[in-house]
Amino acid sequence: PPEPAEPAEPAALPSGSAPEAPPVPPALPAAEAKQADEPEQRRAVPQAMSEFLAQRVLGRCNSVESAEKFFVWLREQAQAGEHIRGRPCTLEDVALAEQRCKEEWA
């Protein structure tokens, strides 16, 4: 049987030259490039601390009475300048959260 022909060798490049690179498409402006690469993402608007606290209390308690211990603790934390869940908290935040919860339970 005849021997298979040897594969043809690629054309030799002149010494010192590199293979030609494919053409590069023109760069998009930064804003267009971002839109092309990433789906549109909406930034979360930071929630007010009082609303954050109210949502936490409403999720854990079902009456003013059951939330009282929680609000006492929150007031102590706010007076001491402590952060709650990594966020600064004031007495005003606690008062607004308590008012919001009372309105919800009314």
Beta strands, then each sheet from edge to edge (+ up, - down):
strand 1: 83-84
strand 2: 87-88
sheet 1: 1+ 2-
end
